[in-house]
């Protein structure tokens, strides 16, 4: 069995009029559940807050949220797209 496809989502909390929200983490959790339902253990999803000590290094010019799939940027500064992530995972699996 090969290593799971690694999906890393990097974002941060959002300040708004009512306080600080962790909306990106909530969205990432939902995306992770969708990918787990489809791929099971063949995909690994990890969320990082920008200020986590073990947060991956952001590529030059990256904007949040940043989605990396096997270390390669899939999206930067856009909404989290489960279909786009799913398509990239499927394309990587077909190469194995």
N, C-alpha and C positions, 0 to 999 in steps of 0.2 A: 504494500500500500504506500502511495506517495504522501508527502507532507500536505497538510491542508492548505488551501489558498488563504493567504493572510489578508484580511481587510482591516485597515486602520483608519479610524475616523478621528480627526483632530479638530477641536472647536474650543469654545470657552463659554462661560456664563454670559448672560446678556442682562445689562442694566436697563430697567424701564421705570416708568412712573410709580409702579407698585412695588418696586424692589428689584432684587436680582433673581433671574429665572435661569434654570438649567435646561432650556428647551432643546438644545442640540443633543444633550445626553439622552433625553426622552426619545427624540427622533431616532437616534442611533440604536437605542434599545429595541425600538419597533423594527427597524431595518434588520437588525441581528436576528430577531425572531422570525422574520420572513425568510431570511437566507437559511436559517437552521431548519425550518420546515421543509425547504426545498432540497437542501444539500446535506443536511445532517452534519456529520463530523468532517466532511470534505471541505468545509470552510470554517475559518476562525475569524471572529469579529472582535476587535478591541477598540474601545473608546479612550481617547486621551484628552484631558483638559490641557490647554496650551501651557499651563503653569505646572503640570505634573513633572516631577523630577525625571521620569523615564520617557517623557514625550519625545517622539522621533524628531529629528532635525527637519525643519521645513525647507523645501526648496526655495531658491530665490524667487521673489515675486508671488509666492503663494498667498492666498487669502483664505480666511476661515468661512465655512468649514472646509477642510481639506480631506479628501478621500484618497487613500493609497491602497492599491491592490498589488500584493507581492512587491511592495516598495516603489511602485510606479504611480505617479499622480493620475487619477481618473477624473477628478473634478476639484475645482478650487473656487470658493466664493459663491457657489450656487447652492440650491437646495439639495438635500440628500435624496438621491434617486435610486430606490431599490431596483427598478427595472434596469437601469444602466449598470449597476453593480452586478446584478444577476447575469447580464449579457457578458460582462468581462470575465466573470468566474467561469461561465460556460465556455467561452473561447479559450481560456487557459486550460480547462479540463480536456478539451478536444485535442490539445497539443501534446497531451501525455500519452 
